Amino acid sequence: MSVARQVVVEADGGSRGNPGPAGYGAVVIDPATGEPLAEAAEYIGVATNNVAEYRGLIAGLTAAKALFPDAGDALRVHVRMDSKLVVEQMSGRWKIKHPDMKPLAARAAAILPPSSVTYEWIPRAQNKHADRLANEAMDAGRDGRQWEASASTAALDAPSARTPSATLPPVQGPPGDQAAGAARARAALATARGAAAPEGLFPMPGAAETPEAGVAAETPEAGGEPTDAHPAPQQPAGTPQTGWGSAPDLGAPATLVLLRHGETALTPEKRFSGSGGTDPELSAVGRGQAERAAEHFATLGTVQEIVSSPLRRCRETAAAVAARLGLDVRIDEGLRETDFGAWEGLTFGEVRERYGDDLTAWLASPDTAPTGGGESFAEVAERVAAARDRLVARYAGRTVLLVTHVTPIKTLVRLALGAPPEALFRMELSAASVSTVAYYGDGNASVRLLNDTSHLR
């Protein structure tokens, strides 16, 4: 009879360019002592972040199985990753649509029996060991060589004593999912009072059979909706909590500072200007706004990273800020503006005159796309939510400036508030304005600022 074994796998992957030079890292950890049992890392050439993250998972599961080849079904592996995409897809809550992800998820699911593996999302700050391994692999690839375990210093970044993974319940649902965040907060508060958490709310590694991992069914792409709606949170036993005096310390949130780009020639004329048009540059007014925004953030001194939409007006705005702060700019395709199809370059009145019925339908339903094959607001929301999840996972505990557009910013605010799609039409967002949303480790989001233009005056 096989002896029961439990290990923790922490895995990560990265791409410098997305796609770009990529690598992964994984470490197998003894949950009792926190000591690393095995490390794996590899430079994999040009790939996306998601591919690298899946490769890290595969390497970690393979290493865990190799450590205990005779354990069989008695081996229990608890995977911890800062990739919301991989965790949700392998847990069976999100569908896998991307053709590059399907075979990788299938490989990961086939390494161990599905009932032997549980998954947990963790902030990037808690995944330092695997993150360091992935970066060592990418550094090695940059230098024309492969990663070597004998030269690794990743373990030096790992804490000397890790908290056993069983005490760290998995985040359920995407960042900003209020039902899941509230359920976790209530259970944590109940635990602080000595009350028991609701049975089954936070599964322990190996304590119960988990949903079949990954790929038995078409499993929502990053930012998609879970396959099952979250049940209504159960009330914990004990006296109802009054106030937040015993609330757990959730740590520093991932803070997304949302800067709309400066004006272009189309902005004051209120013309549709999305990702399917002429990609205009900043006007003289817009360049001045970008410089004032740069001065503002330099004075604050809080921005640690900059991520921009690929469109020219955002890249120019981001470059002005980056030059003042001495930071690089990362491009994320998920932050681009809506494709407005045939409406690009037209005013609202011109669209009403030429495409009246289409406009009426578009205003009435988030699932309706603009004339000529543009994007619906529902499609944009899925894309933006995927970008949000990537960024929140990557920049946990950090303050990140996102230079983007009207629709992505309004969408991030709407999702954080749990507001309906029609809320997009009830927000004002000026050129070069600043809004802020913070995302906490329990899955909750907090809108801190909307459409601030004080730095432009």
PEVEN-V248373 format. One record per residue. N is the residue number from 1. SS is DSSP state (alpha for helix, beta for strand, coil for the rest). OMEGA is omega in radians with two decimals (* if undefined). Layout:
n:ss:omega
N:SS:OMEGA
N:SS:OMEGA
//
This chain:
n:ss:omega
1:coil:-3.10
2:coil:3.07
3:coil:-3.12
4:coil:3.12
5:beta:3.06
6:beta:3.05
7:beta:3.05
8:beta:3.03
9:beta:3.00
10:beta:-3.05
11:beta:3.13
12:beta:3.04
13:beta:-3.13
14:beta:3.11
15:beta:-3.14
16:beta:-3.11
17:coil:3.06
18:coil:0.07
19:coil:3.13
20:beta:3.10
21:beta:-2.96
22:beta:3.08
23:beta:3.13
24:beta:3.04
25:beta:3.10
26:beta:3.11
27:beta:3.05
28:beta:-2.97
29:beta:2.99
30:coil:-3.07
31:coil:-3.13
32:coil:-3.06
33:coil:-3.06
34:coil:-3.09
35:coil:3.07
36:beta:3.13
37:beta:-3.14
38:beta:3.08
39:beta:3.04
40:beta:3.09
41:beta:-3.13
42:beta:2.94
43:beta:-3.01
44:beta:3.14
45:beta:-3.10
46:beta:-3.13
47:beta:3.09
48:coil:3.06
49:alpha:-3.06
50:alpha:3.10
51:alpha:-3.13
52:alpha:3.12
53:alpha:3.10
54:alpha:3.12
55:alpha:3.08
56:alpha:3.09
57:alpha:-3.13
58:alpha:-3.14
59:alpha:-3.14
60:alpha:3.11
61:alpha:3.12
62:alpha:3.13
63:alpha:3.12
64:alpha:3.13
65:alpha:-3.12
66:alpha:3.14
67:alpha:-3.08
68:coil:-3.03
69:coil:-3.10
70:coil:-3.07
71:coil:3.14
72:alpha:-3.12
73:alpha:-3.14
74:alpha:3.13
75:beta:3.08
76:beta:-3.10
77:beta:3.07
78:beta:-3.08
79:beta:3.09
80:beta:3.14
81:beta:3.04
82:coil:3.05
83:coil:3.10
84:alpha:-3.13
85:alpha:-3.07
86:alpha:-3.12
87:alpha:-3.10
88:alpha:3.13
89:alpha:-3.12
90:alpha:3.04
91:coil:3.10
92:coil:-3.10
93:coil:3.11
94:coil:3.09
95:coil:3.07
96:coil:-3.10
97:coil:-3.02
98:coil:-3.08
99:alpha:3.12
100:alpha:-3.07
101:alpha:-3.02
102:alpha:-3.13
103:alpha:3.12
104:alpha:3.10
105:alpha:3.12
106:alpha:3.10
107:alpha:-3.13
108:alpha:-3.09
109:alpha:-3.06
110:alpha:-3.05
111:alpha:-3.13
112:coil:3.06
113:coil:-3.11
114:alpha:-3.12
115:alpha:-3.12
116:alpha:-3.00
117:beta:2.99
118:beta:-3.04
119:beta:3.13
120:beta:3.00
121:beta:3.08
122:coil:3.05
123:coil:-3.11
124:alpha:-3.12
125:alpha:3.12
126:alpha:-3.10
127:coil:-2.99
128:alpha:-3.07
129:alpha:-3.13
130:alpha:3.12
131:alpha:3.13
132:alpha:3.10
133:alpha:3.13
134:alpha:3.14
135:alpha:3.05
136:alpha:3.13
137:alpha:3.13
138:alpha:3.08
139:alpha:3.12
140:alpha:3.11
141:alpha:3.08
142:alpha:-3.11
143:coil:3.09
144:coil:3.13
145:coil:3.07
146:coil:3.12
147:coil:3.08
148:coil:-3.10
149:alpha:-3.08
150:alpha:-3.12
151:alpha:-3.05
152:coil:3.01
153:coil:-3.06
154:alpha:-3.11
155:alpha:3.13
156:alpha:3.11
157:alpha:-3.10
158:coil:3.09
159:coil:-3.10
160:coil:3.09
161:coil:-3.12
162:coil:3.00
163:coil:3.12
164:coil:-3.04
165:alpha:-3.09
166:alpha:3.14
167:alpha:-3.12
168:coil:-3.06
169:coil:-3.11
170:coil:2.97
171:coil:3.14
172:coil:-3.12
173:coil:-3.10
174:coil:3.06
175:coil:-3.09
176:coil:3.12
177:coil:-2.93
178:alpha:-3.14
179:alpha:-3.13
180:alpha:-3.14
181:alpha:3.14
182:alpha:3.13
183:alpha:3.13
184:alpha:-3.12
185:alpha:3.13
186:alpha:-3.13
187:alpha:3.13
188:alpha:3.11
189:alpha:3.12
190:alpha:3.12
191:alpha:3.13
192:alpha:3.11
193:coil:-3.11
194:coil:3.13
195:coil:-3.14
196:coil:3.04
197:coil:3.12
198:coil:-3.11
199:coil:3.05
200:coil:-3.09
201:coil:3.14
202:coil:-3.10
203:coil:3.06
204:coil:3.09
205:coil:3.09
206:coil:-3.08
207:coil:-3.13
208:coil:3.14
209:coil:-3.11
210:coil:3.04
211:coil:-3.10
212:coil:-3.02
213:coil:2.68
214:coil:-2.68
215:coil:3.12
216:coil:3.06
217:coil:3.00
218:coil:-3.01
219:coil:*
220:coil:3.06
221:coil:-3.10
222:coil:-3.14
223:coil:3.12
224:coil:-3.12
225:coil:3.05
226:coil:-3.11
227:coil:3.09
228:coil:3.10
229:coil:3.10
230:coil:3.09
231:coil:3.09
232:coil:-3.09
233:coil:3.08
234:coil:3.11
235:coil:3.11
236:coil:3.08
237:coil:3.09
238:coil:-3.11
239:coil:3.14
240:coil:3.13
241:coil:3.03
242:coil:-3.11
243:coil:-3.03
244:coil:-3.07
245:coil:-3.10
246:coil:-3.13
247:coil:3.13
248:coil:3.06
249:coil:-3.08
250:coil:-3.14
251:coil:-3.13
252:coil:3.13
253:coil:2.88
254:beta:-3.07
255:beta:3.12
256:beta:3.06
257:beta:-2.96
258:beta:-3.14
259:beta:3.01
260:beta:-3.13
261:coil:3.07
262:coil:-3.09
263:coil:2.89
264:beta:3.11
265:coil:-3.10
266:coil:-3.02
267:coil:-3.10
268:coil:3.10
269:coil:3.09
270:coil:3.10
271:beta:3.06
272:coil:-3.12
273:coil:-3.08
274:coil:-3.12
275:coil:-3.13
276:coil:-3.08
277:coil:-2.99
278:coil:-3.11
279:coil:-3.04
280:coil:3.07
281:coil:3.06
282:beta:3.00
283:coil:3.09
284:alpha:3.08
285:alpha:-3.13
286:alpha:3.11
287:alpha:3.07
288:alpha:3.09
289:alpha:3.13
290:alpha:3.12
291:alpha:3.11
292:alpha:3.05
293:alpha:3.12
294:alpha:3.12
295:alpha:3.13
296:alpha:-3.10
297:alpha:3.07
298:alpha:3.12
299:alpha:-3.14
300:alpha:3.13
301:coil:-3.08
302:coil:-3.07
303:coil:-3.10
304:coil:-3.12
305:beta:3.09
306:beta:3.09
307:beta:-3.03
308:beta:2.87
309:coil:3.13
310:coil:-3.07
311:coil:-2.94
312:alpha:-3.08
313:alpha:3.08
314:alpha:3.13
315:alpha:3.11
316:alpha:3.10
317:alpha:-3.14
318:alpha:-3.13
319:alpha:3.13
320:alpha:3.13
321:alpha:-3.11
322:alpha:-3.14
323:alpha:3.14
324:alpha:-3.05
325:alpha:-3.10
326:coil:-3.11
327:coil:3.01
328:coil:3.11
329:beta:3.05
330:beta:3.14
331:beta:3.07
332:coil:-3.10
333:alpha:-3.12
334:alpha:-3.09
335:alpha:-3.13
336:coil:-3.12
337:coil:3.05
338:coil:2.96
339:coil:-3.07
340:coil:3.03
341:alpha:-3.10
342:alpha:-3.12
343:alpha:-3.11
344:coil:3.10
345:coil:-3.12
346:coil:2.99
347:beta:3.11
348:alpha:3.14
349:alpha:3.12
350:alpha:3.08
351:alpha:3.11
352:alpha:-3.11
353:alpha:-3.03
354:alpha:-3.03
355:coil:-3.00
356:alpha:-3.11
357:alpha:3.12
358:alpha:-3.14
359:alpha:3.12
360:alpha:3.13
361:alpha:3.14
362:alpha:3.13
363:alpha:-3.06
364:alpha:-3.04
365:coil:3.09
366:coil:-3.14
367:coil:-3.11
368:coil:3.14
369:coil:3.04
370:coil:3.13
371:coil:3.00
372:coil:3.02
373:coil:3.06
374:coil:-3.12
375:coil:2.99
376:coil:3.09
377:alpha:3.08
378:alpha:3.11
379:alpha:3.12
380:alpha:-3.14
381:alpha:3.12
382:alpha:3.13
383:alpha:-3.11
384:alpha:3.11
385:alpha:3.10
386:alpha:3.10
387:alpha:3.11
388:alpha:-3.10
389:alpha:3.10
390:alpha:-3.04
391:alpha:3.13
392:alpha:3.11
393:alpha:-3.09
394:alpha:-3.00
395:coil:3.09
396:coil:3.11
397:coil:-3.09
398:coil:3.10
399:beta:-3.02
400:beta:3.05
401:beta:3.05
402:beta:3.11
403:beta:-3.00
404:beta:-2.91
405:coil:-3.08
406:alpha:-3.03
407:alpha:3.09
408:alpha:-3.14
409:alpha:3.13
410:alpha:3.14
411:alpha:3.11
412:alpha:3.12
413:alpha:-3.13
414:alpha:-3.13
415:alpha:3.13
416:alpha:-3.14
417:alpha:-3.03
418:coil:-3.08
419:coil:-3.14
420:coil:-3.10
421:alpha:-3.10
422:alpha:3.07
423:alpha:3.11
424:alpha:-3.09
425:alpha:-3.07
426:alpha:3.09
427:coil:3.03
428:coil:-3.13
429:coil:-3.06
430:coil:3.06
431:coil:3.12
432:coil:3.08
433:coil:-3.11
434:beta:3.00
435:beta:-3.09
436:beta:3.03
437:beta:3.09
438:beta:-3.12
439:beta:-3.05
440:coil:-3.08
441:coil:3.13
442:coil:3.11
443:coil:-3.13
444:coil:3.12
445:beta:-3.14
446:beta:3.07
447:beta:-3.04
448:beta:-3.05
449:beta:3.10
450:beta:3.00
451:beta:3.08
452:beta:3.11
453:coil:-3.05
454:alpha:-3.12
455:alpha:-3.13
456:alpha:-3.07
457:coil:*
//
